[in-house]
Amino acid sequence: MFKLLRLVNKLSLLESYFVLTARKDFSPEESAELKSITHSILKRLNDSEFTALQTALESKGGLQTSCIFFPTHERLGKRVVVEPQVVLYRVFRLPQVRSSSELKRSPCCSTRNGFDKKVCINPFHYSTVVNSGPSSGIYTALPKAMEVKNDESSGFFSNHTQSTTCPMDSQTSYTESALRNIGADYCNATDKSWSRPWCSIAYWEQSERIGPSFEGTADVINVFESLPEPSGFCLAALDRRSDVPERTKRVREQIGYGLQLTREVDGVWIYNRSDCSLFANGPTLTYSNESMAGGKVRHNILVHKIPPGYSLKVYDYKLSPQVCRAVDSAGVRCYHPETVRVSFKKGWGVTSTSEYRQPLVTCCPCWIEVHLSVAR
């Protein structure tokens, strides 16, 4: 009787973290079924696993917690739960996720090493992947004939407003297999333990650089305003002028856990750990083609929105040689081919769904510029 009462109390405690109760697009039947499956999973956890899950939920992923392994294709009552990690992710984080194909494991998750019979069900060891555009077997390179327009005045180049123009017939195409070959050196480089920094991160408030840059050597770098266990690039510790605009203060207050910048086998990823959206662009992200007079096309790099709990590959090693070679062959440099920019809360330029009033990243209250040390 005591064990049963203890279990009921533990389940009631975790129910306070359910996000389904705030959803109006879920039927009562679907919510009840997810809740029932979740209870069945939680009943199987031992005390240490239950404590790890509780810590992850209480800190919203701010504290490092261990993996919680659970069998796949497990029969729970009359049901066979194929993807238990999806069930807990939907109940405790994002209910709209339907399949594990929409999720990405965090670098700290041990399941990345490969377990076929068990899977980690810690909901804060996963993020939802941002779809950066339709995939294709053929990628179009930047054209060779380019007219460079520098719209930035603060000493760096804008990946959105810095556009390239060319005749339609001067485009060059690369097959996916060719990109795989020319990107091999980039993928192999991530397997090495570099003693020198692989990235340099600068923090900006509009057009003003704040404090020194952060040199990153670890594969996982936290960029944050506040963390329960501070480690990485703390924006709150930077020296600022006293007259900070109110708009900037409001954004800074919402950065919180900020983001994780990770160096992985396939590229550089950003994980949004804050309560506000991030906006990012980089040279290997999706291009937007804009028709111009005279049969020319302007290629703009889209700014991608990363909602809280989502992740995005902001730099693809397989695509980076394509971008660099196109820029080099033109004999000019239209933007820094190894720079990524990320704005907190406020977007700029053009996204896949909207256009913002701020044409340049320097109009955003709080943003970072990441220079990657990628061998060319």
Buried (B, 14 or more C-beta within 10 A) or exposed (E): EEEEEEBEEBBEEBBEBBEBEEEEEBEEEBBEBBBEBBBBBBEEBEEEBBBBBBBBBBBBBBBEBBBBBBEBEBEBEEEEBEBBBBBBBBBBBBBEBEEBEBBBBBBBBBBBEEEEEBBBBBBBBBBBBBEBEEEEEEBBBBBBEBEBEEEBEBEBBBBBBBBBBBEEEEBBEBEEEBBEEBBEBBBEBBEEEEEEBBBBBBBBBBBEBBBEBBBBEEBBBBBBBBBEEEEBBBBEEBEBEEEBEEBBEEBBEBBBBBBBBBBBEBBBBBBBBBEBBBBBBBBBBBBBEEEEEEEBBBBBBBBBBBEBBBBBBBBBBBBBBBBBBBBEBBEEBBBBBBBBBBBBBBBBBBBBEEEBEBBBBBBBBBBBBBBBBBEE
